[in-house]
Amino acid sequence: MLGIDYLGGRGSSSAPGESATPFPPISSFDQAEVLQRVVAHLGLPHLHAIVGASYGGMVALCFAQRHGKWVRRIVLVSAADRAQVLSTAWRCVQRQIVREASPAARAPPA
């Protein structure tokens, strides 16, 4: 079983950091491409399955579309083949809630 952080995610693998250069936009197809490169780098002949929920499911769909020979099955949980306008708006609200709830947001000004 593999668990791989997203390109540009908040983990230490590829976070944008504190540079002045803005991190470029990354699509689900970009994520799928990076995942395929990791699988190839590890020397795996294929993946038995990719399990993805929400955005992870969208990445799994992109992976299957572009690299179908590398995966036997995809398991999608609450994932759509494309983002809907209302869903995108709700995710924006949800991200802002997470930002506001973070310890850094609650810290008193220096």
C-alpha positions in Angstrom: 0.0 0.0 0.0 1.3 3.4 -0.9 0.2 6.8 0.4 1.5 9.8 -1.6 1.1 13.5 -0.8 -0.2 15.7 -3.4 2.1 17.9 -5.5 2.0 21.3 -3.9 0.3 20.0 -0.8 0.9 21.2 2.7 3.1 18.2 3.5 6.9 18.5 3.3 7.2 16.7 0.0 6.4 19.7 -2.3 4.9 22.6 -0.4 5.3 26.0 -2.1 7.2 27.4 0.9 7.7 31.0 1.7 9.2 32.1 -1.6 8.1 35.2 -3.4 7.4 33.2 -6.5 3.8 32.0 -6.7 3.3 28.3 -6.9 1.8 27.4 -10.3 -1.7 26.0 -10.6 -1.8 22.2 -10.5 -4.6 20.2 -12.2 -5.9 16.7 -11.4 -4.1 15.6 -14.5 -0.8 17.0 -13.2 -1.4 15.0 -10.0 -2.0 11.8 -12.0 1.1 12.4 -14.0 3.3 12.7 -10.9 1.6 9.6 -9.5 2.5 7.6 -12.6 6.1 8.8 -12.4 6.3 7.6 -8.8 4.9 4.2 -9.8 7.4 3.9 -12.7 10.3 5.1 -10.4 9.4 2.4 -7.9 9.6 -0.2 -10.7 6.0 -1.4 -10.2 4.5 -3.1 -13.2 1.0 -1.7 -12.3 -1.2 -0.8 -9.4 -3.8 -3.2 -8.2 -6.1 -0.3 -7.4 -6.3 3.4 -6.7 -8.7 4.4 -4.0 -9.6 8.1 -3.9 -12.2 10.1 -2.2 -13.3 13.6 -3.4 -10.3 15.2 -5.0 -8.4 11.9 -4.8 -11.2 10.3 -6.8 -10.8 12.9 -9.5 -7.1 12.2 -9.6 -7.8 8.5 -9.9 -10.2 9.2 -12.8 -7.4 11.2 -14.5 -4.9 8.5 -13.9 -7.1 5.9 -15.4 -7.8 8.1 -18.4 -4.2 8.8 -19.2 -2.4 5.8 -17.7 -5.0 3.0 -17.9 -2.4 0.3 -18.4 -0.8 1.1 -15.0 -3.9 0.5 -12.9 -6.4 -2.4 -12.8 -9.2 -0.8 -10.8 -10.2 2.5 -9.4 -12.4 3.0 -6.4 -14.1 6.3 -6.1 -15.8 7.7 -3.0 -17.8 10.9 -3.4 -15.9 11.9 -6.5 -17.2 13.6 -9.6 -15.8 13.6 -13.1 -15.6 17.4 -13.1 -16.1 20.1 -10.5 -19.5 21.8 -10.4 -19.8 25.5 -9.8 -21.7 25.2 -6.5 -19.3 22.5 -5.2 -16.3 24.8 -6.1 -17.9 27.6 -4.1 -18.6 25.4 -1.1 -15.0 24.2 -1.1 -13.8 27.8 -1.1 -15.9 28.4 2.1 -14.6 25.1 3.6 -11.0 26.1 3.0 -11.6 29.5 4.6 -13.1 27.8 7.7 -10.0 25.6 8.0 -7.8 28.7 7.6 -9.7 30.6 10.3 -9.6 27.6 12.7 -5.9 27.1 12.3 -3.6 27.9 15.4 -1.8 30.5 13.4 -5.1 32.4 12.7 -6.0 32.4 16.4 -2.6 33.6 17.6 -2.6 37.2 18.9 -0.7 39.7 16.7 2.9 40.2 17.6 
